[in-house]
Amino acid sequence: MSALTDLFAALVGLMTPGMIFHAAWATLLGIVIGSLPGLTATMGVALMTTLTYSLDSTAAILVLICMYVGAIYGGSRSAILLNIPGTPASAATSLDGYPLAKEGRAGYAMGLATAGSMLGTLVGIVLLVMIAPPLAEAALNFGSFEFFWLAVFGVVISGQLTADSTPVKGYIAGILGLMVAMVGSEGIHAHVRFNFGLSDMNAGIGLIPAMVGAFGFAEVLNAMWGRAGILATAKDKSDRIIPELIDLWRYKVTIVRSGVIGTLVGIIPGVGEDIGAWASYVAARRTSKEADRFGKGSHEGLTAAETGNSAVVPGSLIPAITLAVPGSASSAVLIAALFIHGIRPGPLIMIEQPQFISSVAAMLILATLFMGFYGLTLTRAFVQVLRVPYAYLMPVVFVLCVIGTYALSQRIFDIWVMIAFGLVGFVLRQMKYPMAPLVLGIILGDLLDKSLRRGLTLSDGDLTPFFTRPVSLAFVVLIAVSILANFSFVRRKVSGLLRRKKEERDA
């Protein structure tokens, strides 16, 4: 009851003209960014972080959360109309959304996507309010040993689940991020390392310039390199935008299951919205009575994908707020933004700012309401947005990358960092390397480094506590299982063992 009271109080506190205005424009801009192929949610949040520096902390965080929610939802527009996901999170949406659009039912497809996104976010908000406080309290018992393995676990998991072809590429990207995090003054004795004689690197590589480069400039280059989509323009007289309630009620189990799956996927560090969408889609197809319709315009498949990817947003904020470990690339940028605006995410959040989780939940509710309003009323306007030529759009985005990077610290060096990470990010994308592990490596590198050295100091150089403390041991087992599961001979061995045990039980 106390959680509901806190949530209601936080929501009432946001009901001011200024806050409503910020939520309205940020959500709309997020949808526009998400709907344009090549402009991702992470890029939008990274750019907006640099442009909200002058706002007070509550308004700035509201803007960033609304941008995040809007962008993840906005990706469904181009996925449905162009068969090109506006964000990676909408890849599963295109499987059934585009066939519906070709049948002349684009309006209904976008209405279903809107309803699914709203319901998925609401399921995630409920779980955020339920899970985050006890998780933060449990994390108060974490020491340097546990935080070291938590950082390793984040990089390993993200590398395993986000690489396009092989987890090894994800691990390589994560290690590159850890190497970048080692540049500059280390966090305990302020000893400068790996600066290559450049005084500008004494303070390390700035997180925001690196993020804007990897997810902004690299996205611009990638979008200009990629193919253009063909807009689905077929019309059906029976098409409607408001989804039928009977459709939503028919798939109530799918919606709840996808919402829970998406939230749980979001809690796993570095996995991201695309995995939430695919996991929800696969689960829905496996249990559906109309599985043969999946991929051909299934209402259930479209609803599952959109519910799953939107539920990841509040889910990814659970570890971000309580452990300062990002659940997705976009929440990694949010962690940086929280520090910039004087809020310290982590286990102490429930002590220093006990109402913060309720405030975040209230911000998500406000973003969800505006997302639903825009999604059901501005469908035709978003179609026009998709007609904007890249030749006009990409130069504007590049200028925003430069201005946003420079505005934060007024250093030309940061612009060069942004460009360098953009070029590296573009090359890595062409080689099918994922960006999420790279970002997580940069974010978690400082935590990993400090925790390892503090742990060794506390144990007088003895490595035993890293493996004998209960939580540390649990993390070690999880990491080992995650890595071994990538080897086909291990999977064959385990499946064979399980099959034999089943046969013995049946006999």
Helices and strands as residue ranges (DSSP letters): H 2-13, H 17-35, H 41-51, H 57-81, G 88-90, H 93-102, H 106-139, H 144-162, H 167-181, E 184-185, E 192-193, G 199-201, H 207-212, I 213-217, H 218-225, H 245-250, H 252-267, H 273-287, G 291-293, H 299-323, H 329-340, H 349-352, H 356-377, H 379-385, H 390-409, H 412-430, H 436-458, H 465-468, H 470-484, H 488-506
